[in-house]
């Protein structure tokens, strides 16, 4: 098992939770199931649950109806997963979403304590 934490912006907001809060209940339930699977599998998780995007980024994957949902995350060491960004996609993940997740990764690595959401997790 690995610990799963949510990335927090400097202003205290949590982008992944804000995204999930805007989704239908069935989508949120599936997301939390996927997060639990990731928590259990950690670095051993593979497709179709996750996909390595390179540059230290991974995507947690699920679908509801015809919509593909993704949470972009990265590892801190071998034991912590940081959920950094969430989106829906059609084909490729847009470059702007990848850049945003990589930026959050850099901020987190520079000051982890400032960027761990402490308001709770699933």
C-alpha positions as MATLAB code, in Angstrom:
seq = 'XXXXXXXXXXXXXXXXXXXXXXXXXXXXXXXXXXXXXXXXXXXXXXXXXXXXXXXXXXXXXXXXXXXXXXXXXXXXXXXXXXXXXXXXXXXXXXXXXXXXXXXXXXXXXXXXXXXXXXXXXX';
ca = [
       0.000    0.000    0.000;
       1.043    3.565   -0.661;
      -0.210    6.791    0.839;
      -2.293    8.937   -1.479;
      -2.339   12.688   -0.963;
      -3.967   15.491   -2.868;
      -1.959   18.410   -4.196;
      -2.919   21.759   -2.692;
      -2.356   25.161   -4.274;
      -0.716   27.923   -2.207;
      -4.174   29.436   -1.622;
      -5.410   26.198    0.001;
      -7.545   24.956   -2.898;
      -7.346   21.359   -4.058;
      -7.690   21.111   -7.856;
      -8.501   17.387   -8.025;
     -11.193   17.556   -5.358;
     -12.692   20.664   -6.963;
     -12.866   18.811  -10.283;
     -14.444   15.729   -8.697;
     -16.980   17.812   -6.782;
     -18.314   19.073  -10.139;
     -18.854   15.566  -11.536;
     -21.943   13.348  -11.298;
     -22.103   10.996   -8.320;
     -21.369    7.887  -10.410;
     -18.191    9.501  -11.750;
     -17.032   10.430   -8.233;
     -17.709    6.934   -6.927;
     -15.692    5.401   -9.763;
     -12.870    7.903   -9.184;
     -12.612    6.997   -5.504;
     -12.655    3.285   -6.396;
      -9.773    3.884   -8.801;
      -7.878    5.879   -6.175;
      -8.267    2.958   -3.767;
      -6.954    0.555   -6.413;
      -3.978    2.841   -6.932;
      -3.418    3.006   -3.165;
      -3.326   -0.802   -3.052;
      -1.092   -1.284   -6.096;
       1.222    1.740   -6.017;
       4.183    1.330   -8.382;
       2.936   -2.077   -9.547;
      -0.255   -0.667  -11.111;
      -0.448   -1.042  -14.893;
      -2.888   -0.561  -17.783;
      -5.825   -0.264  -17.922;
      -5.790    1.345  -14.447;
      -2.831    3.661  -15.096;
      -0.586    4.862  -17.900;
       2.954    6.242  -17.690;
       3.047    9.644  -19.415;
       6.785   10.222  -18.988;
       8.582   12.997  -17.110;
       7.499   11.391  -13.838;
       3.781   11.805  -14.604;
       1.177    9.062  -14.615;
      -2.520    9.053  -15.367;
      -5.183    7.239  -13.349;
      -7.830    6.172  -15.848;
     -11.560    5.472  -15.884;
     -14.540    5.939  -18.140;
     -18.164    6.741  -17.539;
     -20.474    6.407  -20.502;
     -18.509    7.904  -23.399;
     -16.315   10.212  -21.324;
     -12.716    9.401  -20.416;
     -11.648   10.762  -17.032;
      -8.068   11.160  -15.899;
      -6.239   12.173  -12.743;
      -2.612   13.049  -13.351;
      -0.302   12.086  -10.520;
       3.308   11.525   -9.574;
       5.188    9.582   -6.942;
       7.165   10.976   -4.058;
       9.630    8.234   -3.360;
       8.215    4.723   -3.327;
       5.433    5.287   -0.837;
       3.429    8.418   -1.668;
       1.207    9.203   -4.641;
       0.362   12.885   -5.187;
      -2.860   13.527   -7.134;
      -2.060   16.743   -8.994;
      -4.585   17.427  -11.761;
      -7.866   16.035  -13.149;
      -9.517   16.309  -16.552;
     -11.697   14.732  -19.173;
     -10.152   13.893  -22.508;
     -10.964   12.685  -25.989;
      -7.662   11.589  -27.515;
      -4.368   12.885  -26.188;
      -3.993   14.760  -22.943;
      -3.688   18.424  -23.922;
      -0.221   19.939  -23.533;
      -1.642   22.620  -21.223;
      -2.903   19.954  -18.786;
       0.454   18.142  -18.838;
       2.258   21.436  -18.240;
      -0.027   22.306  -15.339;
       0.596   18.918  -13.711;
       4.372   19.208  -14.229;
       4.316   22.707  -12.727;
       2.465   21.391   -9.668;
       4.971   18.546   -9.414;
       7.847   21.053   -9.338;
       6.093   23.181   -6.702;
       5.386   20.109   -4.586;
       8.953   18.867   -4.809;
      10.252   22.294   -3.743;
       7.964   22.497   -0.669;
       5.961   19.315    0.004;
       4.440   20.436    3.296;
       2.944   23.545    1.717;
       1.321   21.544   -1.057;
      -0.264   18.586    0.767;
      -3.996   19.004    1.146;
      -4.884   18.369    4.786;
      -8.638   18.798    4.517;
      -9.153   15.051    4.140;
      -8.975   12.354    1.507;
     -11.234    9.560    0.325;
];
